[in-house]
Amino acid sequence: MSESATPIPDEVVELVRNARAITVFTGAGMSAESGIATFRGSGDDSLWGRFDPMMLASVDGWEADRALVWGWYAWRMGQLSGVEPNAGHHALAELANDRSVEVVTQNVDDLHERAGSTVVSHLHGNLVATRCSVCRAPYDGPVTRPEISDDADLDALRVEPPVCASCGGAVRPGVVWFGEMLPERDWDNAVESFAHTDLVLVIGTSGIVYPAAGLPERAAARGVPIIEINPDPSGVGTVTIKSTAATALPALVAALGPRSEA
């Protein structure tokens, strides 16, 4: 059967239909079909297959070469502005029309919000939520993006970061770098969501980045069903759909049909 005809098991339909509160845990695979490169894919298809993470995604890298780090993230912001939420993002927003659905994402893009999801916790930050690296004041000014091809070398990425109007500090991207603490509010909201949910959907994540990857395990430990949607399942699911988000989620919403009134 072709991927476009991915069947949704009756068990999955009933679990979603009967759930009072659903927590959706998403990773890079959720956004891959929008054209955003994953970090831990294979070879040159992954961002870390092309760039050194410790040079571009760490405090040490930032202190060593702020123009390179800022330029790389500004380039990624430009890529993000040129893509749209895929059918999976829109299906999740539709699912929340008549159900309690909270999204907890490891992604730093804003595609969930642009698709219409309103309850979203960003565990690894938000690429476009730029802020001062010193006083943490939000920055909403212009961002100069390097005009380069996707295969350009690192030197072509260098762009000096903007300066904070409040304190004069360098503006940084709103992401969590290696070794940094996760954003407290988003983490607390995620923990609360997993503590009270009665169904978890795990979508497009390798399940290897902790502490975020431990959240579904907390729900599973108290007997909550886990539905995993992933072309390459991680094994976390009690039920697995071997498919992509953009294929399986619209099929799931269609299988649910209109929700009957109580």
NORLIN-V903948 format. One record per helix or strand of 3 or more residues. SS is the DSSP state (H for helix, E for strand). FROM is the first residue (numbers start at 0). TO is the last residue. Records with the same first field share a line. If there is no record, write none. Layout:
SS = FROM-TO ; FROM-TO
This chain:
H = 2-4 ; 9-17 ; 27-31 ; 42-44 ; 46-49 ; 52-55 ; 58-63 ; 65-80 ; 86-94 ; 110-114 ; 153-156 ; 183-195 ; 213-220 ; 244-255
E = 20-25 ; 99-104 ; 119-121 ; 169-171 ; 198-202 ; 225-228 ; 238-240
